Amino acid sequence: MPRIRPIPLALLVLPGLCLAGPTFHADVEPLLQKHCQSCHRPGEAAPMSLLSYGEVRPWARAIHEAVALNRMPPWFADPEYGEWSNAHVLTSAEKRTIAQWVESGAERGDPADAPEPLEFVDGWNIGEPDFVLELPEPFHVQAEGTIDYHYVVIPTGFKEDKWVVAAEVRPDNRAVVHHVLAFVRPQGSTWLEGAEPGKIFVPKPAKKRDRKSAQNDYREVLTGFAPGKEPAVWTQGEYAKLLPAGADIVLQLHYTANGKEGYDRSRIGLRFRDGAPAKRVVTMTATNSKFVIPPGAPAHTVESRWVLNRDVELVSLLPHMHLRGKDFRFDLRHPDGSREVLLSVPNYDFDWQFYYYLKEPRILPAGAAIECLAHFDNSPNNPDNPDPKVEVRWGDQSWEEMMIGFFEVAFDAEADATPFTTQRKNDAASSGG
């Protein structure tokens, strides 16, 4: 008879028993630090904090569901196109760890297995800023009605050029802030000429004779805030944005009434580098403001483009639409006419407006074009649609629409940016759909 070898006790699996599953401190907490805690902590946009076992345990099932359905972490880029340095994507193994932890009882485990807590700077995601600006006075947000764009010019007082490697806008009342954009207004600019520094105001409409000069009056986007937008960081390699000596920062403020009176005093924090970088980053926009979306249209097409007049490095891409936005795609048309997809966002979400940062910046040759293709859902099937029965055009408010393909490019820091940023080939016509 063959000899029967004894089975090691460690390999026995008896009914009703199972091997120990993942634990919070050893297996799950490192994943939350990596993917979640930058938002899920006090003072940030997420609805609950996930810094400790006591905070996480009541949400275990909800976290499992959100991860399984790819709702969290939020990320909307089609994985078929491009590689992104800020991708919010869990690996299959990480998803499996979370699922097994929840299904095995969401055990805490040994606190000695916990990773070192992350260190956050209270109120900032970019670390301690070198320079902070804030609204000179709280902005009163009315409970109802339409609120126009407001502006405030804030002098920096800098006597020398500053190179910005990180920038963050911090609203203190996110419930009413639609967006905040921070522009650089260099010395000599005629934009908002005569505005009283530190005074929040609504600018008068430009006269027709001023429009051409205003279009050619260079103003650089420094940074901004919109729902879901992350702080701007250009610390990879020799990249930075220029804040020239003597420049002002102009804040464009857009608030939306939500039925409750409130106040906001937004701040902007900046971090600088020592000395000039090799590459200067500027923000461009491929915009179409001439579209008309018919009532009920389920997939109306709008296109835009920008033709490059010099070699640049592409750094990042950001699609912007409002509540009827359905999908958005950035294409690169090469000088020989061939095309490739740079970024595809098949399910646009107004609540999450990311800059998609390329893992490696790539050279775009002069004569190439950034071409944008967007679709808008003005049908009753769109649950976010303010009114499917109306014709929709470009407008500032959320119930109107915009079509902007933001993209950041970099070039020699000693080169003149003004001709590049003002020689525009934009506003391609929209088509039906």
Residue, then its C-alpha position, 0 to 999 in steps of 0.5 A: m500500500p502506498r504510504i499516506r503522508p500527513i497533511p500539514l495543519a497549516l493547509l487544512v481548511l475546515p468548514g466555516l473557517c478561512l485564512a485571515g483576510p487583509t487588515f486595515h492597518a497593514d493592507v488598506e490604510p496604505l491604499l487610502q493614503k495613496h489614493c484618497q486622503s488628499c481629498h478625504r480629510p477635514g477641510e477638503a471637498a470630500p464628504m467624509s474623512l478617511l484618516s483613521y480606522g474609526e472614520v473608515r469602518p462605517w463606510a467600508r461597504a460604501i467604499h467597496e461599492a464605489v471602488a467596484l463600480n469605478r466611481m472612486p477614485p474619480w477618473f474619466a480618461d479612456p485608458e486606450y489613449g495617453e499615460w497620465s502622471n496624476a491618474h487616479v486609478l486603482t490596480s486590479a490587485e488594489k481593488r481586490t485587497i479592498a474587496q477582500w478586506v470588506e468581505s472578511g469583516a473589515e478587521r482593524g489588524d495590529p496598529a503596529d502595522a500602520p504606515e506613518p501618517l501623511e503630513f498635510v499642511d492645514g488648508w493647502n494641498i501644495g504644501e506651505p505656500d511662499f505667498v498667499l493672496e485673499l479677497p480683500e473682503p468677503f463676497h456676499v452671495q445672494a440666495e437667489g438669482t443670477i450672479d454676474y462675473h466679478y473681478v478684483v485686481i490685486p497688486t503683488g508688489f514683486k520687484e523681481d520676476k517670480w517663477v511659480v511651481a505650484a498654485e492653489v485656489r482655496p474657496d472657503n465656501r465651496a457650496v456657492v463657488h462655481h469657479v475662480l480663475a487667477f490671471v497674470r496682468p503684467q505691467g503696461s496691460t490695458w486690461l481692466e485699466g482704471a480698476e481700483p486695486g482691491k475692489i471687487f467689481v463687475p466690469k463694464p462691457a467693452k466698446k466695439r473699438d476696444r475689442k481688438s486691442a483687448q483681444n491682443d492684450y496678453r493675460e496669462v492664466l495662472t491657476g484656478f478652481a472649479p469643481g473637482k479641480e486639483p491644485a496646479v503643480w509643475t515640479q516635474g523637471e525644469y518647468a514653471k509659470l512666470l509671474p513678472a515683476g510688478a504684475d497684478i493678479v486678477l481674480q475672476l469670481h463666479y458664484t452660483a446662488n443655491g437658495k441660501e445666502g452665504y459669503d466667500r473669501s477665497r485665497i490663492g497660495l503660490r510656491f516659487r522656485d529659486g531662479a528661472p527654469a529651463k521651460r516656461v509653461v503657459t495655458m492655451t485655449a482651443t475655444n468655440s463660442k459660436f455654437v447653437i445647441p437645438p432643443g432636445a439634441p442628444a449628441h450635438t457636435v461642437e469643434s474647436r482648434w488651435v494651430l501652433n506656430r512654434d515647436v512646444e512641449l505639451v504638458s497637460l489637457l483639460p476639457h471644459m463644458h457645463l451641465r450638458g457636456k457629454d464627452f470631449r476629445f483632444d486630437l493632434r493633427h500633425p503637419d502632414g495631415s495625419r491625426e492621433v487621439l491625445l485624450s478621450v473623456p467618454n463620460y464628461d462630468f461637470d463635478w470633476q474637472f481635471y487637468y490630465y498631466l502627461k506622464e512625459p511631456r511630448i514635442l508638438p511641431a510648428g504647424a500641428a494643431i490641437e483639435c477638440l471634439a465635444h458632444f452636448d446632451n440637451s435631451p430629457n435623458n440627461p438628468d443634469n439638463p437644466d431645460p431640454k426644451v430650450e436652445v442653448r448658446w455660449g454663456d457664463q452661467s451653468w445653465e448655459e454652455m461653454m466649449i473650451g479645450f484648455f491645454e498647457v504647453a512649455f517652451d524656452a523660458e527666455a523666449d517671448a510668449t506674447p506672439f505665441t499666445t495672441q496669434r489665435k486660430n480658434d472658434a471652429a464652427s459647430s455642427g449638428g448632432 
